[in-house]
Structure formats: structure tokens, C-alpha cells
Amino acid sequence: MISKCLLKRFAAARDGVVMVEFAFMAPLLLLLILGGLELANFALANLRVNQMAISVADNAGRVRTSVDETDIEEVFSAADLLGTQLDFQNNGRVVLSSLQDNGQTGRDAGQEIAWQRCWGALDVDPAYGVEGDGANDDRFEDGIGEDGNRIRSMRNATMMFVEVTYEYQPLVGPNWFSIDQIRAEAAFNVRTIRSEDITNTQDLEVRACE
């Protein structure tokens, strides 16, 4: 028969309580830590994608005389450096479009995508049009971009419009945010360009959007 003294000692025992409490709290603590890391990774990815869009549009708009395929390579090389931590080349795509006046008059007057170049392995199409669109019609009369927020080049100027799309790569486990892709857009007017045509003086491979 168990003595009353033994029962009292058993009831007063606290050995192992901390371990039991930790066992209950560990999953929640781990969830908070992993969630914080994933949130930071998602925020960093958004920041990088936005930086890439601004950088590509800005660098492309700094061309002094005319645009050559070598200039495009340099612009995309800079984007590659910014996207290294994201492995962007394999998981993203940059679309660089040159928007300018289409030279038409009357009802067909508007702007056109004079040329377009793409970089990155992600299979995603340009969101608003491809090279040559708008050359003979007014589809880009109000510019390019989402409805209600379209951007157009200044009069007698060329605008570099950039779309950046990134297939989000979760840091821990599955995608916690149910967001498959991160997108950013940016545009800069070309500063002092004199020729709107694109050249290929070194016979480089053209990064066409196919």
C-alpha cells in the first residue's frame, strides 16, 4: 500500500516540468522563427526585384548617342549582379522595351514598341505588347502599363520601359505567402539619345523576347 508521505512527495515533484513546457512551446517557437526568416526573405526579394527594374530602366536611359547590343549586354550584366542572391537568371525575366512616337498622324497617331530585349530563363511573356506593336495604330496612344497608370515618353523622346518578373523561391519549405511571382515595373526617358534605332556593331547574339 502506498503511503501518504509518498503520495505527497509525488504531488509536490516538479522534475521535468520545464521539459514538458518546452515540448508544448517548441513548435510555436520554431514556427515564429521560420516565419520571421521567410518574411525577411520575401521582403528582400521584393526589394531586389524593384531595384533591378529601376536599375535596368535607368542604365538603359543613360545611353549617349545610339543604342547598341553591347549596351544591352552591359545593362543586363548589371541586373545579373543585383539578382545573384536570388539566382535570378534561372528564376526570373527582365523585359526591356523602347517606347517612342510611331510617326503616324490622325487616328493612328500614338506610340510604338520600337524594339524589345529580354533576359532570364523564366518563361513569361511581356505584359503589354511585343516589338513592333503600335507602329501602325493608336493602341499605345495613352502610353504603356496598367490601365489608369500608363506611362508615355515625352515629345520627341524615347522611353525605356522595364518589366521584371521573379518566380519566388521560398527560403524554408513551401511558399508561405501563396505568391508565385513578384513583379516590378520602371520607366526612364532616354537623356540624350540621337538615334532611336538599335545597332549591333559587334554582331552579338540578340536577346530577343521569344
N, C-alpha and C positions, 0 to 999 in steps of 0.2 A: 504493500500500500504506500502511495506517495505521500510523504509528509507535508504538512502545511508550510514548513520552512522552505522546502524545495520548491513548492509552487510559488511562494513569494519571490524567491530568487529568480525563478524563470520569468515571472511577470515584470520584474524590475530590470531584467537584462536588456542592454541596448547595443550589444555587439552586432555588427552587420547592418545597422540601420542606415548608415551613410552609404553603404554599397547598394542597398535596396533603393534608396532615394536617387542615387546616381543612375541606376538602371532605368528608373522611370524618366529621368530628366535627359539622359544621353541622346535619345532620338530627336527630341525637340532642340537640344543644343546643337547637334550635328546639322539639323535642318536649317537653323538660323545661320550657322557658319557657311554652309554650302550656298544657301540662298544669297547671302551677302557677297560671296565671291562671284556668283553668277550675275548678280545685279551690276557689280563693278565691271565685269567683263562685257556685259551688254552695253553699258554706258560708254565704255572705252571704244567699242566697235562703232557705235553711233558717232562718236566724236571723230574717229579716224575717217569714216566714210564722208562726213561733212567736210573735213579738212581736205580730203582728196578731191572732192568736187570743186571746192574753191580754188585749190592749188592748180588743178588742170586748166580751169577756165582762165585764171589769172595769168599763168605762164603762156598759154596759147595766145592770149591777148597782148603779150609783150613783143610779138614779132615786129621787127622794124620796117622791113621793106615788102617782102613777099613770103608766103608760107611754103616751106619745102618739107618733103617727107622726113628729112633729118630733124627738122624742128618737132615734128610729131613724135619721133622716137625719143627725143630728149624730154618732151613733156610726159610721155608715158613712163620713161625711166624714173622720173621724179615721183610719179604716182606709185611705181613699184616699191620705191624706198619707203614711202609713207604706209604702204599696205603690207610690209613684210611680216609684221607680227600677226596679221590676220590671214596670212597665206592667201592674199587677195588674188593673185594671178590665177590660182586654181579655183577660187570660190567667188569671184566677182567679175564685173564687167564695167568698163568705162566707155561711154559713147560721147564722142566729141563732134559737134555739128557746127558748121559755119553758116550762119543765117544772114542773109543780105537781101537788098531790094531785087525783085525779079525782073526789073526793066520793062514791065508791061504798063500799059495805060488803060484808063477806063475801068470797066468792071473787073478786069483781070489783074489790076494792079495790086501788088502785095509783096510778100517776101518769100524767099525760097531757101531750101537747104542746099547750098551750092556744092558742098562736099561733106563727107562724114567718115570718121575713122573710129574704130573700136579696138579695145584691148582687154584681155581677160578671157578665161575659159568658160565662164558661166553662160549657159545658153539662154539668153534673154534678148528680145528684140527692142529696138528703140521705141520709146513710148509714144512719140508724136509724129513720126514720119521718117522716111529714109532719103538718102541722097537723090536730089532731083525733084522731090516733092515741092509743089508751089511754084515751079518755074513758069507754068503757063496758066495759072489760076490764082484765085484770091483766098485759098484755104488758110494761109497764114497772114491774112490782112491785119489781124489784131496781134500777131506775134505767135510765139510758141510757148507751150506749157499747159498747165491745168486751166480749165475754164474758170474765169474770174480772177486768174492770177497769171495772165500771159505776159511774156516779155518780148519786146521787139527791138531791133537795132535802131540806132539813131540815124537820122537822114544822112545819106552818102557815107555810111559807115558799115562795118561788118561786126557781127556779134558772135562770140564763141559761147555756145550753149552746151553744158555738160550734164549728163545723167550718169550717176554712179549707183550700181546695184550690187549688193553683197549678200550672199547666202550665209545667214548667221550660223556660226559654229559654236555650239554650247561648250562651256568650259568643263562642266560636270554633268554627266548623264544626259538625259533627253532635254529637249528645248522647253525650258520652264515658262517662257513668255508667249508661246504659241504664235511667234512671229518668225516666219521662214526667211523673209528678206528685209534688208534695211536699204532704203533708197534716199538719195540726196541729189539736189539739182543746184546748179550755179550758172551764172552768166556774166561775162565781161565784154564790153565793147573793145575792139582792137584799137590800140592807141594811134599808131602812125603808119599803118599798112598802106601801101601804094598800089599793090596788085592783089586782087581778090582771088585769083586762080592759084591752085596748088601745084607745085612743081616737084620733080623727082630727079634732082641733078646727079645723085649717086646710084640711081637705079635700084633703090631699096624695095623690099617686099612691101606692098601696100597693105596696110591693116584695114582692109575693107570690112564693113559690117555684114557678114554673111551668116 
